[in-house]
Amino acid sequence: MDFSKIHVLILEGYARQALPMIKAFYKLGCTVTTLNASKLDVGYASRYPHYKKIGICSRNDYKGTVRQVRELLQTNKYDLVVPLVDFSADLLARNYEEFRKYAKLATNPFDIYDLAQDKLKTMQICMENNIPCPQTLTGIRDVESLKDIDIKYPIIIKPRVGYGAVGFKVIKSYHDLQSVVANKKIDLSDYVIQEYIPQTDVQFEAAMFVDSKNDIKSALVFSKNRWFPVEGGSSTLNITIDRPDIVETCSRLLKTIGWRGCADVDLIQDPRDGIAKVMEINPRVSGSVKICFEAGIDLARQIIEYEFGEEVTKYKEYKLGQRLRCSQTDLLWFLKSPNRFKSEPSWFSFKQTKDHIFSLEDPLPWLSFSIQAVMRYKAEMRKRKE
């Protein structure tokens, strides 16, 4: 396949996963354009994109982003559009029929996409198909619905659609739930209500790729050994591991919903029974996608092969023990965590470790990302406290 004839548009140049995807498409020979909100976005600071657009791509301006993407696609310059975070993947899925007239879209039609993005629907599919997941309540409309249900506290509530643990709350009693719902004006029909799994064990992610025949073409599992905020958030250190049980769980889930292309499944290991249980599906490439490339899986190649009807390259193995570290948030973890000197592996260990952002070949994005991280810090922490 002649990759040099393909022009890729990558949305959300601010996302940390933009860098490995941009570089991978560039090295395949594709022409790469990034859509950025600022010249500080890593997708703008990087040396790899051939073209860098400044425009609207923000969850705070949905209509403006739709208009921006439509205007770009109507130029007929782009062959493939790749979303990097849930917002843009959702936008493309909702406008799938219109936008695919102009370019290939690396997402799924909305009916399939919604089964993955809606955490309650995902949990229902898991429970109906005996796929390991936390015990989850369904049909809950309000607090009174829980009054006579035999449920063991603590429980957790989290938005059915969301990211980065925003809105995640641990509820210790029925009275606590009443207070949270009243004070935050929460509509419980928009939330997932499920058992609380003690966060004393390891969390995992599985980066998966499913082709048009419902075959798994790659499945990479990594442990999330540290994350920030410490109470629950995005991973700051990941390590590739061998967990066939997790691959089997995630394969069954994605095949059941009919998913195609890239998806990322979050799991938590329950210390009470030792089983890794599905928490949610991220219906896009992983935020830690760089670890896939470092371990020997080329997701950019797979995306192009799938979208253009070629046989998708199958990766049966990957390098174990590869580490991916986000230096900015891992530093915050060290400053905030009471376990800073007890971490396994040690915070001071850099064995087989790559940074999410930093690269000697492309150093400027690390600086721009750091500046943006400082600028966004207070706002991001505020979201998690709301």
C-alpha positions in Angstrom: 0.0 0.0 0.0 1.3 3.5 -0.9 1.0 5.4 2.3 2.5 8.5 0.7 -0.8 9.2 -1.1 -2.7 9.5 2.1 -3.3 12.8 3.8 -4.2 12.4 7.5 -6.0 15.0 9.6 -5.4 14.6 13.3 -7.9 16.4 15.6 -7.0 17.8 19.0 -3.4 18.8 18.7 -3.4 19.5 22.4 -3.7 15.8 23.4 -0.6 14.1 24.6 -1.3 11.1 22.4 -1.1 13.4 19.4 2.7 13.1 19.3 3.2 9.4 18.8 0.3 9.3 16.3 1.7 12.2 14.3 5.2 10.7 14.2 3.9 7.3 13.2 1.9 8.6 10.3 4.8 10.8 9.3 7.2 7.8 9.3 4.8 5.8 7.2 5.1 8.5 4.5 1.7 10.1 5.0 1.0 13.8 4.8 0.0 14.9 8.2 -2.1 18.0 9.3 -3.0 18.8 12.9 -5.9 20.9 14.1 -4.8 22.9 17.1 -6.4 25.5 19.4 -3.1 27.1 20.2 0.5 27.4 19.1 1.3 25.8 22.5 -0.4 22.6 21.5 2.0 19.7 21.1 0.5 19.1 17.7 1.7 22.6 16.7 5.0 22.6 18.5 6.1 19.2 17.0 8.3 19.2 13.9 6.6 16.3 12.3 3.3 17.7 10.9 3.5 18.9 7.4 0.6 21.4 8.0 -0.6 23.0 11.3 -4.0 24.5 11.5 -5.2 26.8 14.3 -8.9 26.5 14.8 -11.8 25.4 17.0 -11.6 22.0 18.5 -12.9 22.1 22.1 -15.6 20.3 24.2 -16.5 23.8 25.3 -17.7 24.7 21.8 -19.4 21.7 20.2 -21.2 23.6 17.4 -18.1 25.6 16.6 -16.0 22.4 16.4 -18.5 20.7 14.1 -18.4 23.7 11.9 -14.6 23.8 11.9 -14.3 20.1 11.0 -16.9 20.4 8.3 -15.1 23.3 6.7 -11.9 21.4 6.7 -13.4 18.2 5.3 -15.3 20.1 2.6 -12.0 21.2 1.1 -11.5 17.5 0.1 -7.8 17.6 1.0 -8.0 14.9 3.6 -8.3 11.1 3.2 -8.5 10.1 6.8 -9.6 11.8 10.0 -8.2 10.5 13.3 -9.8 11.6 16.7 -7.6 11.4 19.8 -10.0 12.0 22.7 -13.6 11.1 23.5 -14.9 14.5 22.5 -13.8 14.4 18.9 -14.5 10.7 18.5 -18.1 11.4 19.7 -18.4 14.3 17.3 -17.3 12.2 14.3 -19.6 9.4 15.4 -22.6 11.7 15.7 -21.9 13.2 12.3 -20.7 9.9 10.7 -23.0 9.8 7.7 -22.2 13.4 6.7 -18.5 13.5 7.3 -17.7 10.1 5.7 -18.7 11.6 2.4 -15.5 13.6 2.5 -13.0 11.3 4.2 -12.5 8.0 6.1 -13.3 8.4 9.8 -11.3 6.4 12.4 -14.3 5.9 14.7 -17.5 3.9 14.7 -21.1 4.8 13.7 -22.9 6.3 16.7 -25.1 3.3 17.5 -21.9 1.2 18.1 -19.9 4.1 19.6 -22.6 4.8 22.2 -22.4 1.3 23.6 -18.7 2.0 24.3 -18.9 5.6 25.5 -21.9 5.1 27.8 -20.5 3.4 30.9 -23.9 2.1 32.0 -24.6 0.5 28.7 -21.1 -1.1 28.8 -21.8 -2.5 32.3 -25.1 -3.9 31.1 -23.5 -5.7 28.2 -20.8 -7.1 30.6 -23.4 -8.4 33.1 -25.6 -9.9 30.4 -22.6 -11.8 28.9 -20.8 -12.8 32.1 -17.9 -10.5 31.4 -16.2 -9.5 34.7 -17.2 -6.1 35.9 -18.3 -4.4 39.2 -21.8 -5.1 40.3 -23.8 -2.2 38.8 -27.4 -1.1 39.4 -29.7 -0.3 36.5 -33.0 1.5 36.2 -32.1 4.0 39.0 -33.9 7.4 38.4 -33.5 9.1 41.8 -32.3 8.7 45.4 -35.6 7.2 46.5 -35.1 4.3 44.1 -32.2 3.2 46.3 -33.9 3.5 49.6 -35.2 -0.1 49.7 -32.5 -1.8 47.6 -30.2 -4.1 49.5 -26.9 -2.5 48.6 -23.6 -2.5 50.6 -21.9 0.8 51.1 -19.5 2.3 50.1 -20.7 2.6 46.5 -19.4 4.8 43.7 -21.2 7.1 41.3 -19.7 8.5 38.1 -21.1 10.1 35.0 -22.3 7.7 32.3 -20.2 9.7 29.8 -17.0 11.3 31.0 -13.2 11.2 31.2 -10.3 11.3 33.6 -12.3 10.4 36.8 -14.2 13.8 36.5 -17.4 13.4 38.6 -16.2 10.2 40.2 -17.5 10.0 43.9 -17.3 7.5 46.7 -20.5 7.4 48.6 -20.3 6.0 52.2 -24.0 5.9 53.1 -27.6 6.5 51.9 -27.5 9.8 53.8 -24.2 10.7 52.1 -25.9 10.0 48.7 -28.8 12.2 49.5 -26.5 15.1 50.4 -24.4 14.7 47.3 -27.4 14.6 45.0 -29.0 17.6 46.6 -25.9 19.7 46.9 -24.6 18.9 43.4 -28.0 18.8 41.8 -27.2 15.4 40.3 -29.7 13.5 38.1 -28.9 9.9 39.0 -30.3 8.7 35.6 -27.1 10.3 34.1 -24.8 8.3 36.4 -23.5 4.8 36.9 -24.1 3.4 40.4 -21.9 0.4 41.3 -20.1 -1.4 44.0 -16.9 0.2 45.3 -13.8 -2.0 44.5 -11.0 -1.2 47.0 -8.3 0.6 45.1 -5.5 -1.3 46.8 -4.5 -3.4 43.8 -3.2 -2.7 40.3 -5.3 -1.1 37.6 -4.9 -2.0 33.9 -5.6 -0.9 30.4 -5.8 -3.0 27.3 -5.1 -1.3 23.9 -7.1 -3.3 21.3 -7.6 -3.3 17.6 -10.5 -5.2 15.9 -10.8 -5.6 12.2 -13.9 -5.9 9.9 -14.1 -9.7 10.4 -14.3 -9.2 14.2 -10.8 -10.5 14.7 -8.4 -9.1 17.3 -5.4 -7.9 15.4 -3.5 -6.6 18.4 -4.1 -6.6 22.2 -1.5 -5.0 24.5 -2.0 -4.9 28.2 -0.3 -2.5 30.6 -0.5 -1.9 34.3 -1.2 1.6 35.6 1.2 1.7 38.6 0.7 5.3 39.5 -1.9 7.9 38.6 -2.8 11.5 39.3 -4.8 12.8 41.0 -3.9 10.3 43.6 -7.5 9.6 44.5 -8.2 8.6 40.9 -7.2 10.1 37.5 -5.0 9.6 34.5 -2.0 7.2 34.7 1.5 8.6 35.2 3.4 5.4 34.9 2.5 2.4 32.7 4.3 -1.0 32.2 3.5 -3.5 29.5 2.7 -6.9 31.0 1.4 -10.4 29.9 -2.2 -11.0 31.0 -4.0 -13.4 28.7 -7.1 -13.3 31.0 -7.4 -9.5 30.4 -7.0 -10.0 26.6 -9.8 -12.6 26.7 -12.1 -10.4 28.7 -11.6 -7.4 26.5 -11.8 -9.4 23.3 -15.2 -10.8 24.3 -16.5 -7.4 25.2 -15.5 -5.6 22.0 -16.6 -8.5 19.8 -20.0 -8.5 21.6 -20.7 -4.9 20.9 -19.4 -5.1 17.3 -16.6 -2.6 17.8 -14.2 -1.9 14.9 -10.7 -0.3 15.0 -8.9 1.0 18.0 -10.4 0.9 21.5 -8.9 1.1 25.0 -10.4 -0.8 27.9 -9.9 0.2 31.6 -9.9 -2.5 34.2 -9.3 -2.7 38.0 -8.2 -5.9 39.8 -10.5 -6.7 42.6 -8.3 -7.6 45.7 -11.2 -9.6 47.1 -11.1 -12.3 44.3 -8.1 -11.4 42.2 -10.2 -10.9 39.1 -9.5 -7.9 36.7 -12.9 -6.3 36.0 -14.0 -3.9 33.3 -14.5 -0.4 34.4 -15.1 1.3 31.0 -14.2 1.5 27.3 -12.4 4.5 25.9 -13.7 4.5 22.3 -10.5 5.7 20.7 -6.8 5.2 20.7 -5.3 5.1 24.2 -4.0 8.2 25.9 -0.9 6.1 26.5 -0.7 5.0 22.9 3.0 5.7 22.8 3.6 2.5 24.8 2.1 0.5 22.0 4.6 1.9 19.5 7.5 1.4 22.0 6.4 -2.2 22.5 6.3 -3.0 18.8 2.7 -2.4 17.7 2.1 0.2 14.9 -1.5 1.3 15.4 -1.1 4.0 12.7 -0.5 1.3 10.1 -3.4 -0.7 11.4 -5.8 2.2 11.2 -4.8 3.0 7.6 -5.0 -0.7 6.5 -8.4 -1.1 8.1 -9.9 2.2 6.9 -8.8 1.6 3.3 -9.9 -2.1 3.1 -6.4 -3.7 3.3 -5.6 -6.8 5.4 -4.8 -5.4 8.9 -1.3 -6.4 10.2 -1.6 -8.8 13.1 0.7 -8.4 16.1 0.8 -11.6 18.1 3.5 -10.4 20.6 4.8 -7.2 22.1 7.8 -6.3 24.3 7.1 -6.8 28.0 8.4 -4.5 30.7 8.3 -1.3 28.6 7.5 1.7 30.7 5.8 4.9 29.8 6.0 7.9 32.1 4.3 11.3 32.1 7.0 13.3 33.8 4.8 16.3 34.6 2.0 14.4 36.4 4.4 11.8 37.8 6.2 14.6 39.6 2.8 15.8 41.0 2.1 12.2 42.1 5.5 12.2 44.0 4.7 15.5 45.7 1.2 14.4 46.7 1.3 10.7 47.4 2.0 9.4 50.9 3.5 6.3 49.2 6.2 8.3 47.3 9.0 6.2 48.7 7.1 2.9 48.6 6.1 2.8 45.0 6.8 -0.3 42.9 8.7 0.3 40.7 10.6 3.0 42.5 9.8 6.6 41.4 13.6 6.9 40.9 13.9 4.0 38.5 14.1 4.8 34.8 14.6 1.2 33.5 13.2 0.7 30.0 11.3 4.0 30.4 10.1 6.5 27.8 8.5 9.8 28.5 5.0 10.5 27.2 6.1 13.8 25.6 9.9 14.3 25.7 12.0 13.2 22.8 15.5 14.4 21.7 14.3 14.2 18.1 11.3 16.5 18.8 12.0 18.5 22.1 9.8 21.6 21.8 6.5 19.8 22.6 7.7 18.9 26.1 8.2 22.6 26.9 4.8 23.7 25.4 3.0 20.8 27.1 4.5 21.8 30.5 3.4 25.4 30.0 -0.1 24.3 29.2 -0.2 21.8 32.1 0.6 24.6 34.6 -2.0 26.8 33.0 -4.7 24.1 33.2 -3.8 22.7 36.6 -6.2 24.6 38.8 -9.1 24.2 36.4 -8.6 20.4 36.1 -8.4 19.9 39.9 -11.6 22.0 40.3 -13.5 19.7 37.9 -12.6 16.7 40.0 -13.9 18.4 43.2 -17.2 19.4 41.8 
